[in-house]
Amino acid sequence: MIVWPGRRDRFAEYCRGLPPHPAEDALDAARRERLGRAMAYSPPSEPDRWPLDTPGAF
């Protein structure tokens, strides 16, 4: 989530500079592909049951 557009994300910059984890090199091609799919997975979102403009939502 981007709160301030144009703001530097120092944590992301730091993480990009780290070497890959040694366990990733030990994976075979099928497991590496499976790990990539798991990292990219995003569960489907559900609509809010209580819209915020509903009285008593909080």
N, CA, C and O atoms as a Tinker XYZ file with bonds, in Angstrom:
   232  protein
     1  N      0.848000   -1.170000    0.000000    73     2
     2  CA     0.000000    0.000000    0.000000    64     1     3
     3  C      0.895000    1.235000    0.000000    63     2     4     5
     4  O      1.828000    1.335000    0.797000    81     3
     5  N      0.614000    2.142000   -0.869000    73     3     6
     6  CA     1.381000    3.380000   -0.943000    64     5     7
     7  C      0.587000    4.477000   -0.249000    63     6     8     9
     8  O     -0.524000    4.812000   -0.659000    81     7
     9  N      1.170000    5.027000    0.803000    73     7    10
    10  CA     0.496000    6.085000    1.540000    64     9    11
    11  C      0.903000    7.439000    0.997000    63    10    12    13
    12  O      0.060000    8.306000    0.765000    81    11
    13  N      2.214000    7.619000    0.793000    73    11    14
    14  CA     2.733000    8.871000    0.255000    64    13    15
    15  C      3.403000    8.586000   -1.079000    63    14    16    17
    16  O      4.517000    8.063000   -1.102000    81    15
    17  N      2.752000    8.918000   -2.195000    73    15    18
    18  CA     3.397000    8.696000   -3.492000    64    17    19
    19  C      4.701000    9.489000   -3.576000    63    18    20    21
    20  O      4.776000   10.633000   -3.128000    81    19
    21  N      5.698000    8.878000   -4.141000    73    19    22
    22  CA     6.984000    9.541000   -4.301000    64    21    23
    23  C      7.900000    9.419000   -3.100000    63    22    24    25
    24  O      9.055000    9.839000   -3.169000    81    23
    25  N      7.417000    8.855000   -1.997000    73    23    26
    26  CA     8.246000    8.694000   -0.800000    64    25    27
    27  C      9.125000    7.464000   -0.959000    63    26    28    29
    28  O      8.669000    6.439000   -1.467000    81    27
    29  N     10.381000    7.552000   -0.532000    73    27    30
    30  CA    11.304000    6.428000   -0.622000    64    29    31
    31  C     10.918000    5.354000    0.385000    63    30    32    33
    32  O     10.624000    5.657000    1.542000    81    31
    33  N     10.920000    4.126000   -0.046000    73    31    34
    34  CA    10.683000    2.995000    0.847000    64    33    35
    35  C     12.043000    2.393000    1.172000    63    34    36    37
    36  O     12.557000    1.550000    0.437000    81    35
    37  N     12.617000    2.840000    2.287000    73    35    38
    38  CA    13.968000    2.407000    2.634000    64    37    39
    39  C     14.024000    0.923000    2.966000    63    38    40    41
    40  O     15.036000    0.278000    2.696000    81    39
    41  N     12.965000    0.364000    3.543000    73    39    42
    42  CA    12.967000   -1.058000    3.852000    64    41    43
    43  C     13.002000   -1.886000    2.573000    63    42    44    45
    44  O     13.752000   -2.859000    2.491000    81    43
    45  N     12.204000   -1.517000    1.574000    73    43    46
    46  CA    12.207000   -2.241000    0.301000    64    45    47
    47  C     13.561000   -2.114000   -0.381000    63    46    48    49
    48  O     14.048000   -3.079000   -0.971000    81    47
    49  N     14.176000   -0.938000   -0.311000    73    47    50
    50  CA    15.504000   -0.760000   -0.897000    64    49    51
    51  C     16.521000   -1.660000   -0.202000    63    50    52    53
    52  O     17.374000   -2.260000   -0.856000    81    51
    53  N     16.429000   -1.752000    1.116000    73    51    54
    54  CA    17.337000   -2.608000    1.877000    64    53    55
    55  C     17.144000   -4.078000    1.488000    63    54    56    57
    56  O     18.118000   -4.805000    1.291000    81    55
    57  N     15.884000   -4.509000    1.379000    73    55    58
    58  CA    15.598000   -5.903000    1.044000    64    57    59
    59  C     16.087000   -6.261000   -0.358000    63    58    60    61
    60  O     16.566000   -7.373000   -0.584000    81    59
    61  N     15.970000   -5.327000   -1.296000    73    59    62
    62  CA    16.452000   -5.589000   -2.652000    64    61    63
    63  C     17.960000   -5.782000   -2.679000    63    62    64    65
    64  O     18.479000   -6.480000   -3.549000    81    63
    65  N     18.665000   -5.172000   -1.737000    73    63    66
    66  CA    20.115000   -5.288000   -1.697000    64    65    67
    67  C     20.627000   -6.544000   -1.017000    63    66    68    69
    68  O     21.825000   -6.825000   -1.071000    81    67
    69  N     19.743000   -7.311000   -0.376000    73    67    70
    70  CA    20.167000   -8.529000    0.309000    64    69    71
    71  C     20.421000   -9.655000   -0.693000    63    70    72    73
    72  O     19.762000   -9.722000   -1.730000    81    71
    73  N     21.375000  -10.539000   -0.388000    73    71    74
    74  CA    21.583000  -11.695000   -1.270000    64    73    75
    75  C     20.414000  -12.668000   -1.137000    63    74    76    77
    76  O     19.718000  -12.658000   -0.122000    81    75
    77  N     20.190000  -13.502000   -2.142000    73    75    78
    78  CA    19.093000  -14.467000   -2.045000    64    77    79
    79  C     19.338000  -15.456000   -0.904000    63    78    80    81
    80  O     20.482000  -15.755000   -0.565000    81    79
    81  N     18.274000  -15.946000   -0.331000    73    79    82
    82  CA    18.374000  -16.906000    0.769000    64    81    83
    83  C     18.971000  -18.215000    0.240000    63    82    84    85
    84  O     18.608000  -18.646000   -0.855000    81    83
    85  N     19.874000  -18.858000    0.986000    73    83    86
    86  CA    20.500000  -20.090000    0.489000    64    85    87
    87  C     19.505000  -21.224000    0.245000    63    86    88    89
    88  O     19.757000  -22.086000   -0.596000    81    87
    89  N     18.395000  -21.241000    0.953000    73    87    90
    90  CA    17.412000  -22.309000    0.748000    64    89    91
    91  C     16.780000  -22.219000   -0.636000    63    90    92    93
    92  O     16.370000  -23.240000   -1.189000    81    91
    93  N     16.693000  -21.023000   -1.204000    73    91    94
    94  CA    16.114000  -20.884000   -2.545000    64    93    95
    95  C     16.978000  -21.575000   -3.587000    63    94    96    97
    96  O     16.454000  -22.140000   -4.546000    81    95
    97  N     18.296000  -21.539000   -3.413000    73    95    98
    98  CA    19.189000  -22.203000   -4.362000    64    97    99
    99  C     19.073000  -23.719000   -4.273000    63    98   100   101
   100  O     19.363000  -24.412000   -5.249000    81    99
   101  N     18.655000  -24.252000   -3.122000    73    99   102
   102  CA    18.540000  -25.696000   -2.935000    64   101   103
   103  C     17.266000  -26.265000   -3.562000    63   102   104   105
   104  O     17.130000  -27.484000   -3.665000    81   103
   105  N     16.337000  -25.414000   -3.979000    73   103   106
   106  CA    15.085000  -25.895000   -4.557000    64   105   107
   107  C     15.293000  -26.382000   -5.983000    63   106   108   109
   108  O     16.087000  -25.814000   -6.733000    81   107
   109  N     14.570000  -27.444000   -6.353000    73   107   110
   110  CA    14.591000  -27.856000   -7.746000    64   109   111
   111  C     13.635000  -26.952000   -8.531000    63   110   112   113
   112  O     12.956000  -26.110000   -7.943000    81   111
   113  N     13.582000  -27.121000   -9.834000    73   111   114
   114  CA    12.804000  -26.212000  -10.683000    64   113   115
   115  C     11.314000  -26.236000  -10.334000    63   114   116   117
   116  O     10.667000  -25.189000  -10.312000    81   115
   117  N     10.772000  -27.418000  -10.062000    73   115   118
   118  CA     9.337000  -27.513000   -9.760000    64   117   119
   119  C      9.009000  -26.810000   -8.446000    63   118   120   121
   120  O      7.999000  -26.113000   -8.346000    81   119
   121  N      9.850000  -26.990000   -7.454000    73   119   122
   122  CA     9.583000  -26.340000   -6.166000    64   121   123
   123  C      9.813000  -24.841000   -6.240000    63   122   124   125
   124  O      9.121000  -24.076000   -5.569000    81   123
   125  N     10.768000  -24.413000   -7.041000    73   123   126
   126  CA    10.999000  -22.975000   -7.214000    64   125   127
   127  C      9.789000  -22.326000   -7.882000    63   126   128   129
   128  O      9.381000  -21.224000   -7.515000    81   127
   129  N      9.219000  -23.027000   -8.873000    73   127   130
   130  CA     8.025000  -22.504000   -9.551000    64   129   131
   131  C      6.845000  -22.474000   -8.579000    63   130   132   133
   132  O      6.055000  -21.530000   -8.588000    81   131
   133  N      6.727000  -23.499000   -7.747000    73   131   134
   134  CA     5.651000  -23.551000   -6.756000    64   133   135
   135  C      5.792000  -22.437000   -5.722000    63   134   136   137
   136  O      4.801000  -21.830000   -5.316000    81   135
   137  N      7.023000  -22.173000   -5.301000    73   135   138
   138  CA     7.264000  -21.074000   -4.369000    64   137   139
   139  C      6.882000  -19.738000   -5.008000    63   138   140   141
   140  O      6.283000  -18.890000   -4.348000    81   139
   141  N      7.220000  -19.543000   -6.277000    73   139   142
   142  CA     6.859000  -18.311000   -6.974000    64   141   143
   143  C      5.357000  -18.113000   -7.047000    63   142   144   145
   144  O      4.861000  -17.001000   -6.867000    81   143
   145  N      4.625000  -19.205000   -7.314000    73   143   146
   146  CA     3.162000  -19.097000   -7.353000    64   145   147
   147  C      2.597000  -18.778000   -5.978000    63   146   148   149
   148  O      1.652000  -17.999000   -5.856000    81   147
   149  N      3.176000  -19.383000   -4.937000    73   147   150
   150  CA     2.691000  -19.129000   -3.581000    64   149   151
   151  C      2.955000  -17.686000   -3.170000    63   150   152   153
   152  O      2.128000  -17.078000   -2.490000    81   151
   153  N      4.085000  -17.135000   -3.570000    73   151   154
   154  CA     4.413000  -15.755000   -3.216000    64   153   155
   155  C      3.506000  -14.769000   -3.947000    63   154   156   157
   156  O      3.218000  -13.689000   -3.430000    81   155
   157  N      3.055000  -15.136000   -5.145000    73   155   158
   158  CA     2.219000  -14.233000   -5.937000    64   157   159
   159  C      0.730000  -14.403000   -5.641000    63   158   160   161
   160  O     -0.087000  -13.612000   -6.112000    81   159
   161  N      0.367000  -15.431000   -4.864000    73   159   162
   162  CA    -1.048000  -15.707000   -4.597000    64   161   163
   163  C     -1.661000  -14.613000   -3.734000    63   162   164   165
   164  O     -1.070000  -14.164000   -2.752000    81   163
   165  N     -2.840000  -14.205000   -4.119000    73   163   166
   166  CA    -3.607000  -13.238000   -3.341000    64   165   167
   167  C     -5.020000  -13.796000   -3.204000    63   166   168   169
   168  O     -5.717000  -13.948000   -4.207000    81   167
   169  N     -5.455000  -14.104000   -1.986000    73   167   170
   170  CA    -6.793000  -14.686000   -1.846000    64   169   171
   171  C     -7.866000  -13.715000   -2.325000    63   170   172   173
   172  O     -7.702000  -12.500000   -2.224000    81   171
   173  N     -8.956000  -14.250000   -2.842000    73   171   174
   174  CA   -10.019000  -13.353000   -3.306000    64   173   175
   175  C    -10.586000  -12.552000   -2.144000    63   174   176   177
   176  O    -10.775000  -13.067000   -1.042000    81   175
   177  N    -10.847000  -11.309000   -2.409000    73   175   178
   178  CA   -11.375000  -10.455000   -1.345000    64   177   179
   179  C    -12.890000  -10.608000   -1.271000    63   178   180   181
   180  O    -13.558000  -10.895000   -2.265000    81   179
   181  N    -13.398000  -10.413000   -0.089000    73   179   182
   182  CA   -14.840000  -10.483000    0.122000    64   181   183
   183  C    -15.368000   -9.070000    0.340000    63   182   184   185
   184  O    -14.680000   -8.236000    0.927000    81   183
   185  N    -16.574000   -8.798000   -0.125000    73   183   186
   186  CA   -17.138000   -7.471000    0.139000    64   185   187
   187  C    -17.379000   -7.299000    1.639000    63   186   188   189
   188  O    -17.648000   -8.265000    2.353000    81   187
   189  N    -17.280000   -6.083000    2.091000    73   187   190
   190  CA   -17.521000   -5.799000    3.503000    64   189   191
   191  C    -18.965000   -6.132000    3.853000    63   190   192   193
   192  O    -19.898000   -5.741000    3.151000    81   191
   193  N    -19.128000   -6.857000    4.946000    73   191   194
   194  CA   -20.484000   -7.184000    5.386000    64   193   195
   195  C    -21.156000   -5.967000    5.998000    63   194   196   197
   196  O    -22.381000   -5.849000    5.978000    81   195
   197  N    -20.351000   -5.064000    6.541000    73   195   198
   198  CA   -20.870000   -3.853000    7.175000    64   197   199
   199  C    -20.242000   -2.645000    6.489000    63   198   200   201
   200  O    -19.158000   -2.219000    6.888000    81   199
   201  N    -20.879000   -2.087000    5.482000    73   199   202
   202  CA   -20.340000   -0.855000    4.899000    64   201   203
   203  C    -20.194000    0.215000    5.978000    63   202   204   205
   204  O    -21.010000    0.294000    6.896000    81   203
   205  N    -19.178000    1.015000    5.866000    73   203   206
   206  CA   -18.881000    1.987000    6.914000    64   205   207
   207  C    -19.951000    3.058000    7.074000    63   206   208   209
   208  O    -20.025000    3.701000    8.121000    81   207
   209  N    -20.781000    3.262000    6.057000    73   207   210
   210  CA   -21.829000    4.268000    6.202000    64   209   211
   211  C    -23.098000    3.674000    6.839000    63   210   212   213
   212  O    -24.103000    4.372000    6.972000    81   211
   213  N    -23.055000    2.396000    7.233000    73   211   214
   214  CA   -24.195000    1.770000    7.895000    64   213   215
   215  C    -24.218000    2.175000    9.364000    63   214   216   217
   216  O    -23.194000    2.061000   10.037000    81   215
   217  N    -25.338000    2.639000    9.879000    73   215   218
   218  CA   -25.399000    2.953000   11.313000    64   217   219
   219  C    -25.107000    1.697000   12.136000    63   218   220   221
   220  O    -25.623000    0.617000   11.850000    81   219
   221  N    -24.284000    1.858000   13.143000    73   219   222
   222  CA   -23.928000    0.736000   14.002000    64   221   223
   223  C    -22.825000   -0.138000   13.443000    63   222   224   225
   224  O    -22.606000   -1.242000   13.940000    81   223
   225  N    -22.123000    0.328000   12.419000    73   223   226
   226  CA   -21.061000   -0.478000   11.826000    64   225   227
   227  C    -19.902000   -0.658000   12.784000    63   226   228   229
   228  O    -19.165000   -1.639000   12.691000    81   227
   229  N    -19.736000    0.268000   13.691000    73   227   230
   230  CA   -18.626000    0.135000   14.633000    64   229   231
   231  C    -19.152000   -0.431000   15.905000    63   230   232
   232  O    -18.391000   -0.633000   16.852000    81   231
